[in-house]
Each structure stands twice: as structure tokens, then as C-alpha cells.
Amino acid sequence: MRSPFWWIASLASIFMLLAFQNDVKNFGLPIALQSVAIGATFGLILGILYGRIRGVF
């Protein structure tokens, strides 16, 4: 059985893809890529912090 963290991560990635398509349609590719990069950075930082708290890393 996987932890709920994996379910949250997969849902977040689906929402991120939908938001990315919407951003490309509204603002163009460079701004969409920039927003994805910002989101991925925050996700990475939160993931590392979560892992440290749970004692994974």
C-alpha cells in the first residue's frame, strides 16, 4: 500500500498539466514554462522538507 503522499503527488501533477495547457493557450509557451519551473521548485523544496520530517532522507 502506497502512502497518501503519492496520491497527492499524482493529483498535483495532473492539475499541473491542465494548468500548463491553459497557460500555453492564454499566455504563450515561455510564461507557461516559467510557471511550471516555479511550481516544480516549490514542489521539490516541500518534498525534501517532508522527507526530512518523516525521516526518509
C-alpha atoms as an extended CHARMM CRD file, in Angstrom:
* protein
*
        57  EXT
         1         1  MET       CA              0.0000000000        0.0000000000        0.0000000000  PROA      1               0.0000000000
         2         2  ARG       CA              1.4250000000        3.3510000000       -1.0220000000  PROA      2               0.0000000000
         3         3  SER       CA              1.4520000000        6.3580000000        1.2420000000  PROA      3               0.0000000000
         4         4  PRO       CA             -1.1000000000        9.1320000000        0.6750000000  PROA      4               0.0000000000
         5         5  PHE       CA              1.8060000000       11.3570000000       -0.3630000000  PROA      5               0.0000000000
         6         6  TRP       CA              1.9850000000        9.5030000000       -3.7110000000  PROA      6               0.0000000000
         7         7  TRP       CA             -1.7150000000       10.0860000000       -4.3560000000  PROA      7               0.0000000000
         8         8  ILE       CA             -1.3060000000       13.8070000000       -3.5970000000  PROA      8               0.0000000000
         9         9  ALA       CA              1.7270000000       13.9880000000       -5.8970000000  PROA      9               0.0000000000
        10        10  SER       CA             -0.0630000000       12.2830000000       -8.7950000000  PROA      10              0.0000000000
        11        11  LEU       CA             -3.1280000000       14.5190000000       -8.4240000000  PROA      11              0.0000000000
        12        12  ALA       CA             -0.8890000000       17.5870000000       -8.3020000000  PROA      12              0.0000000000
        13        13  SER       CA              0.9060000000       16.5310000000      -11.4910000000  PROA      13              0.0000000000
        14        14  ILE       CA             -2.4250000000       16.0820000000      -13.3170000000  PROA      14              0.0000000000
        15        15  PHE       CA             -3.5700000000       19.5470000000      -12.2070000000  PROA      15              0.0000000000
        16        16  MET       CA             -0.1820000000       20.9620000000      -13.1980000000  PROA      16              0.0000000000
        17        17  LEU       CA             -0.5180000000       19.5400000000      -16.7210000000  PROA      17              0.0000000000
        18        18  LEU       CA             -4.0090000000       21.0160000000      -17.0750000000  PROA      18              0.0000000000
        19        19  ALA       CA             -2.8070000000       24.3860000000      -15.8180000000  PROA      19              0.0000000000
        20        20  PHE       CA              0.1680000000       24.2000000000      -18.1950000000  PROA      20              0.0000000000
        21        21  GLN       CA             -2.1280000000       23.6700000000      -21.2060000000  PROA      21              0.0000000000
        22        22  ASN       CA             -4.2970000000       26.5710000000      -20.0590000000  PROA      22              0.0000000000
        23        23  ASP       CA             -1.2420000000       28.8350000000      -19.6200000000  PROA      23              0.0000000000
        24        24  VAL       CA              0.0740000000       27.9920000000      -23.0980000000  PROA      24              0.0000000000
        25        25  LYS       CA             -3.3280000000       28.8390000000      -24.5570000000  PROA      25              0.0000000000
        26        26  ASN       CA             -3.6260000000       32.1430000000      -22.6620000000  PROA      26              0.0000000000
        27        27  PHE       CA             -0.0750000000       33.4700000000      -22.2840000000  PROA      27              0.0000000000
        28        28  GLY       CA              2.2000000000       31.5240000000      -24.6350000000  PROA      28              0.0000000000
        29        29  LEU       CA              4.9060000000       28.9430000000      -24.0310000000  PROA      29              0.0000000000
        30        30  PRO       CA              7.6810000000       30.9310000000      -22.2320000000  PROA      30              0.0000000000
        31        31  ILE       CA              5.4210000000       32.1300000000      -19.3940000000  PROA      31              0.0000000000
        32        32  ALA       CA              3.8830000000       28.6570000000      -19.0580000000  PROA      32              0.0000000000
        33        33  LEU       CA              7.3410000000       27.0690000000      -18.7700000000  PROA      33              0.0000000000
        34        34  GLN       CA              8.3400000000       29.6720000000      -16.2050000000  PROA      34              0.0000000000
        35        35  SER       CA              5.2910000000       28.9340000000      -14.0430000000  PROA      35              0.0000000000
        36        36  VAL       CA              5.9590000000       25.1910000000      -14.2690000000  PROA      36              0.0000000000
        37        37  ALA       CA              9.5930000000       25.7510000000      -13.2310000000  PROA      37              0.0000000000
        38        38  ILE       CA              8.4760000000       27.7990000000      -10.2170000000  PROA      38              0.0000000000
        39        39  GLY       CA              5.9180000000       25.1490000000       -9.2580000000  PROA      39              0.0000000000
        40        40  ALA       CA              8.4470000000       22.3310000000       -9.6300000000  PROA      40              0.0000000000
        41        41  THR       CA             10.9620000000       24.1840000000       -7.4720000000  PROA      41              0.0000000000
        42        42  PHE       CA              8.4210000000       24.6900000000       -4.7010000000  PROA      42              0.0000000000
        43        43  GLY       CA              7.3430000000       21.0620000000       -5.0030000000  PROA      43              0.0000000000
        44        44  LEU       CA             10.9270000000       19.8730000000       -4.7210000000  PROA      44              0.0000000000
        45        45  ILE       CA             11.5850000000       22.0300000000       -1.6460000000  PROA      45              0.0000000000
        46        46  LEU       CA              8.3620000000       20.8670000000        0.0260000000  PROA      46              0.0000000000
        47        47  GLY       CA              9.1180000000       17.2480000000       -0.8800000000  PROA      47              0.0000000000
        48        48  ILE       CA             12.5940000000       17.4260000000        0.6530000000  PROA      48              0.0000000000
        49        49  LEU       CA             11.2470000000       19.0940000000        3.8010000000  PROA      49              0.0000000000
        50        50  TYR       CA              8.5030000000       16.4590000000        4.0590000000  PROA      50              0.0000000000
        51        51  GLY       CA             11.0800000000       13.7110000000        3.6100000000  PROA      51              0.0000000000
        52        52  ARG       CA             13.3120000000       15.1840000000        6.3140000000  PROA      52              0.0000000000
        53        53  ILE       CA             10.3930000000       15.4530000000        8.7230000000  PROA      53              0.0000000000
        54        54  ARG       CA              9.3360000000       11.8560000000        8.0320000000  PROA      54              0.0000000000
        55        55  GLY       CA             12.9460000000       10.6660000000        8.1880000000  PROA      55              0.0000000000
        56        56  VAL       CA             13.1000000000        9.3300000000        4.6230000000  PROA      56              0.0000000000
        57        57  PHE       CA             16.3320000000       11.0400000000        3.5460000000  PROA      57              0.0000000000
